[in-house]
């Protein structure tokens, strides 16, 4: 049993170690993908052979606030040489939050041969593993993408309102100060992209990074995660859960933990998140 | 209100590098010049009042008054992988330290897009714009104090 398997996750196969990645650098069935919050980081050096999937340029619609459509996803997958049979392994900065965001978008298109490198970029670097500045290039594939499915793992604001009225569980994964609204009330300081501060009524507060071991950025084991979500936040694997943050990136990390590590059946990420909810007219807010 | 002269120069220099990968390399080089706030001004744990709101790289801004009443700006970036925040800190520190506070107070947060381009995530642009906004807010406070 591997160390990751020993942690008790429901789907341990979705996580791989840095050592596993190091052993698969030249595996033609694997495409390693770096996805960062910081747009400069990939160019400073990356896992050898890793391609970059940039959140803004590669995964977003250039005009509307939305993700790319089927044609855009197909073009992306062809450009990075990924076929339906390729297993993509994401990693990135900030404890993999952008990596899990990219992972989540790939799931909107049903590319389920996907994994996360536990510990992300900083663990790889701290272990003294090689970082390459050369941008690799792979032969284009003939990937044919499915239409994007927004029903299964994505929530829109009207669905959040219905969820709220039905008193179903929500998890706010922002910092305690964002949850309380305190950060939007500092005079003379920039706001956070929202006119109102606070949280969606009834949402439990579980900051996303609590799911991660601060020492090395790896995910906590299943027992620790259950204590956090099933204990503190009082949500259960059979619940219909919506998670949110400020723009949906940190909450994709929590979506990954709940869905894949703890095996929750129905978790949706509200990517409109607080930058939408905190600007909406007339919606309920709690402080 | 005029834009601080050194900031204009910096932005013009960056404009001369339109190629994205060359711009990234230039910004990485700039980030390499980052120097943390000197211990005589601040030590860890840094006070929350100096922390830039919305900046996920945990950036902090500190000021040090010059004899002429203008400010030097110093920064700390707690995220070791916060290369963009470090590049922004170097640019702001170089271009705005010693500039008239009234001018610094009016610096637009949109300079983030002139530095990094438009292809920034919402969260990243908000964090970097907040760095500019915090520097401007501190300069405004200084300008008001001087005028009082």
Interface residues (C-beta under 8 A of the other chain):
Chain A: X36 X37 X38 X39 X40 X41 X43 X44 X54 X55 X56 X57 X93 X94 X121 X122 X183 X186 X188 X189 X190 X191 X192 X193 X246 X247 X249 X275
Chain B: X21 X24 X25 X27 X28 X31 X53 X54 X56 X57 X79 X80 X81 X82 X83 X84 X85 X87 X109 X116 X119 X120 X121 X122 X123 X124 X126 X129 X130 X133 X134 X137 X140 X141
